[in-house]
């Protein structure tokens, strides 16, 4: 996926109130913009970090003309926009990067399932049946080469894991895809110390037959694309085939 129009380089001043950030443009102008990430963004909000912004036309549904897209951390660019992963995973499925998921005849987004939930990607095929694909955005790193999820407590994420297990028990296929928006990673681990409840829900889901995989992205200031699968460090893991 190419950034079009091109991103604007800037320096991050601060991120606050979950949806807002301040930055300084190359011209010296200070701006306030929209941060498309409601999570903690742990490790990605240091003042003075180099960042890249998307430029939009202000209108009835858009208050700010700038949106935060990339932040430089640990010497690499990290994608922070949580609106990107679903599209990137769709592209990865279509390109055949995720096992047999690309062999399903029909692919739909945001379909209702479970209890007041929507599945990110629903796959259907006359021969293969139905596959529920849940996508999680990942960018947290505190050890070289290791991505971790989640970076804060996510009761919603734990609920999704339980519902995915329900889909397996109903006779369908369910796949967790962890989309890592950085390219300095060679493996992923569930972050048990920051959210033990999510880790427990993950373990239950794996035992019930939910599959899981992690995809590393290649990121430049011009484009972001799903690059390759990386292993998930879990002994009871059901790998995607």
ZATI-604446 format. One record per residue (C-alpha): residue in one letter; x, y, z. Coordinates in Angstrom, 1 decimal. Layout:
N
PT fivo   east  north     up
PT    A      X      Y      Z
...
END
This chain:
241
PT fivo   east  north     up
PT    X    0.0    0.0    0.0
PT    X    1.5    3.3   -1.1
PT    X    0.9    6.5    0.9
PT    X   -0.8    8.8   -1.6
PT    X   -0.4   11.7   -1.3
PT    X    3.1   11.3    0.2
PT    X    3.6   11.6    3.9
PT    X    5.0   14.8    5.5
PT    X    8.0   14.5    7.8
PT    X    7.7   16.1   11.2
PT    X    8.9   15.9   14.8
PT    X    6.6   14.6   17.5
PT    X    6.0   17.0   20.4
PT    X    3.5   15.0   22.3
PT    X    0.6   12.5   22.0
PT    X   -2.4   13.1   24.4
PT    X   -6.1   12.5   25.0
PT    X   -5.8    9.3   23.0
PT    X   -6.8   10.9   19.7
PT    X   -4.6   14.0   19.6
PT    X   -0.9   14.8   18.9
PT    X    1.2   17.9   18.5
PT    X    4.1   18.0   16.0
PT    X    6.5   20.4   14.5
PT    X    6.8   20.5   10.7
PT    X   10.0   21.0    8.8
PT    X    9.0   24.7    8.4
PT    X    8.9   25.1   12.1
PT    X    5.1   25.3   12.3
PT    X    3.5   23.6   15.2
PT    X    0.3   21.7   14.4
PT    X   -2.2   19.6   16.3
PT    X   -3.5   16.5   14.5
PT    X   -5.5   13.3   14.8
PT    X   -3.9   10.1   16.2
PT    X   -5.6    7.1   14.6
PT    X   -4.7    4.8   17.5
PT    X   -6.6    4.6   20.8
PT    X   -4.1    2.2   22.4
PT    X   -1.3    3.0   24.8
PT    X    1.3    3.2   21.9
PT    X    3.8    2.1   24.5
PT    X    7.4    3.0   23.4
PT    X    6.2    5.2   20.5
PT    X    5.4    8.6   22.1
PT    X    8.8   10.0   23.0
PT    X    8.9   13.8   22.4
PT    X   11.4   14.6   19.7
PT    X   10.8   11.4   17.7
PT    X   10.8   11.7   14.0
PT    X    7.3   11.0   12.6
PT    X    5.4   11.1    9.3
PT    X    2.0   12.6    8.8
PT    X   -0.8   12.2    6.3
PT    X   -2.5   15.3    5.0
PT    X   -6.3   15.4    4.6
PT    X   -8.9   18.0    3.6
PT    X  -10.8   19.3    6.6
PT    X  -14.6   18.7    6.4
PT    X  -17.7   17.9    8.4
PT    X  -16.3   14.5    9.5
PT    X  -12.6   15.6    9.8
PT    X  -11.5   18.3   12.2
PT    X   -7.8   18.1   11.7
PT    X   -5.8   18.3    8.4
PT    X   -3.0   16.1    9.7
PT    X   -3.0   12.5   10.9
PT    X   -0.2   10.5   12.5
PT    X    0.9    7.5   10.4
PT    X    4.5    6.6   11.3
PT    X    6.8    7.1   14.2
PT    X   10.5    6.3   14.3
PT    X   11.5    4.1   17.3
PT    X   14.5    1.8   18.0
PT    X   16.0    2.9   14.6
PT    X   13.0    1.8   12.5
PT    X    9.7    3.2   11.2
PT    X    6.6    1.9   13.0
PT    X    3.1    2.2   11.7
PT    X    0.6    3.4   14.3
PT    X   -2.6    3.7   12.3
PT    X   -5.0    0.9   13.5
PT    X   -7.1    1.5   10.4
PT    X   -4.5   -0.1    8.2
PT    X   -4.1   -3.7    9.4
PT    X   -7.4   -5.1    8.0
PT    X   -6.5   -3.9    4.5
PT    X   -2.9   -5.1    4.8
PT    X   -4.1   -8.6    5.9
PT    X   -6.5   -8.7    3.0
PT    X   -3.6   -8.0    0.7
PT    X   -1.6  -10.7    2.3
PT    X   -4.4  -13.2    2.0
PT    X   -4.8  -12.3   -1.7
PT    X   -1.1  -12.7   -2.3
PT    X   -1.1  -16.2   -0.7
PT    X    1.1  -15.2    2.3
PT    X   -1.2  -16.8    4.9
PT    X   -1.4  -20.5    4.2
PT    X   -4.6  -21.6    2.5
PT    X   -6.6  -18.5    3.4
PT    X   -6.1  -17.2   -0.1
PT    X   -7.9  -20.2   -1.6
PT    X  -11.4  -19.2   -0.3
PT    X  -13.8  -18.1   -3.0
PT    X  -15.4  -15.2   -1.1
PT    X  -14.0  -12.6    1.2
PT    X  -16.0  -10.0    3.2
PT    X  -15.2   -7.4    5.8
PT    X  -16.8   -6.4    9.1
PT    X  -19.5   -9.2    9.3
PT    X  -21.6   -9.6   12.4
PT    X  -20.9  -12.7   14.6
PT    X  -20.8  -13.8   18.2
PT    X  -22.3  -11.4   20.8
PT    X  -22.4   -7.9   19.5
PT    X  -19.2   -8.4   17.6
PT    X  -17.9   -8.0   14.0
PT    X  -15.3  -10.3   12.5
PT    X  -12.6   -8.4   10.6
PT    X  -12.6  -10.7    7.6
PT    X  -15.0  -13.5    6.8
PT    X  -14.0  -16.1    4.2
PT    X  -16.4  -18.5    2.5
PT    X  -15.9  -21.4    0.1
PT    X  -18.2  -24.2   -1.2
PT    X  -15.5  -26.8   -0.4
PT    X  -13.6  -25.2    2.5
PT    X  -16.5  -23.8    4.4
PT    X  -16.3  -20.7    6.6
PT    X  -13.2  -19.1    8.1
PT    X  -13.3  -16.2   10.6
PT    X  -10.2  -14.0   10.6
PT    X   -9.6  -11.6   13.4
PT    X   -6.8   -9.1   12.9
PT    X   -4.8   -7.5   15.7
PT    X   -2.4   -4.5   15.3
PT    X    1.0   -5.0   16.8
PT    X    3.8   -2.5   17.3
PT    X    5.2   -3.1   20.8
PT    X    8.9   -4.1   21.2
PT    X   11.0   -4.1   24.3
PT    X   13.5   -6.9   23.3
PT    X   15.4   -6.9   20.0
PT    X   13.6   -8.8   17.3
PT    X   10.6   -9.6   19.5
PT    X    7.1   -8.1   19.0
PT    X    4.6   -8.5   21.9
PT    X    0.8   -8.2   22.0
PT    X   -1.0   -6.7   23.8
PT    X    0.8   -3.5   25.0
PT    X   -2.0   -2.9   27.6
PT    X   -5.0   -4.6   29.0
PT    X   -7.6   -5.5   26.4
PT    X  -10.8   -7.1   27.7
PT    X  -12.2   -6.7   24.2
PT    X   -9.4   -8.7   22.8
PT    X  -10.0  -11.5   25.3
PT    X  -13.7  -11.5   24.4
PT    X  -12.8  -11.9   20.7
PT    X  -10.6  -15.0   21.5
PT    X  -13.5  -16.6   23.4
PT    X  -15.9  -15.9   20.4
PT    X  -13.3  -17.3   18.0
PT    X  -13.2  -20.5   20.0
PT    X  -17.0  -20.7   19.8
PT    X  -16.8  -20.5   16.0
PT    X  -14.4  -23.5   16.0
PT    X  -16.7  -25.5   18.2
PT    X  -19.6  -24.6   15.8
PT    X  -17.6  -26.4   13.1
PT    X  -15.9  -23.4   11.4
PT    X  -12.3  -22.3   11.0
PT    X  -11.0  -19.3   13.1
PT    X   -7.7  -17.6   12.6
PT    X   -6.0  -14.9   14.7
PT    X   -3.7  -12.7   12.5
PT    X   -1.3  -10.4   14.4
PT    X   -0.2   -7.7   11.9
PT    X    3.2   -6.3   13.0
PT    X    3.6   -2.7   11.7
PT    X    7.4   -2.7   11.9
PT    X   10.2   -4.6   10.1
PT    X   12.8   -5.1   12.9
PT    X   10.9   -8.2   14.2
PT    X   11.6  -11.9   13.7
PT    X    9.0  -13.4   16.1
PT    X    6.0  -12.6   18.3
PT    X    5.1  -13.4   21.8
PT    X    1.9  -12.9   23.8
PT    X    2.6  -10.3   26.5
PT    X    1.6  -12.2   29.6
PT    X    2.9   -9.7   32.2
PT    X    1.0   -6.7   30.8
PT    X   -2.3   -8.6   30.4
PT    X   -2.5  -12.0   32.1
PT    X   -6.2  -12.3   31.3
PT    X   -5.6  -12.0   27.5
PT    X   -2.8  -14.6   27.7
PT    X   -5.1  -17.0   29.5
PT    X   -7.8  -16.4   26.9
PT    X   -5.2  -17.0   24.1
PT    X   -4.2  -20.3   25.7
PT    X   -7.9  -21.4   25.9
PT    X   -8.5  -20.4   22.3
PT    X   -5.5  -22.4   21.1
PT    X   -6.7  -25.5   23.0
PT    X  -10.1  -25.1   21.4
PT    X   -8.6  -25.1   17.9
PT    X   -8.2  -21.5   17.0
PT    X   -5.2  -20.9   14.6
PT    X   -2.8  -18.1   14.9
PT    X    0.0  -16.4   12.9
PT    X    2.0  -13.2   12.8
PT    X    2.9  -11.1    9.8
PT    X    5.8   -8.6    9.6
PT    X    5.4   -5.5    7.5
PT    X    8.0   -3.7    5.4
PT    X    7.7    0.0    6.0
PT    X    9.2    3.1    4.4
PT    X    8.0    6.7    4.3
PT    X    6.5    5.9    0.9
PT    X    4.7    2.6    1.5
PT    X    3.7   -0.1    3.9
PT    X    3.1   -3.8    2.9
PT    X    2.8   -7.2    4.5
PT    X    6.1   -8.9    3.9
PT    X    6.3  -12.3    5.5
PT    X    5.1  -14.6    8.3
PT    X    7.1  -14.8   11.5
PT    X    6.7  -17.4   14.2
PT    X    4.6  -17.0   17.4
PT    X    6.4  -18.1   20.5
PT    X    3.7  -20.3   22.1
PT    X    4.2  -24.0   22.8
PT    X    0.5  -24.9   22.3
PT    X    0.2  -22.8   19.1
PT    X   -1.9  -24.0   16.2
PT    X    0.0  -22.6   13.1
PT    X   -2.0  -21.5   10.1
PT    X   -1.8  -23.9    7.1
END
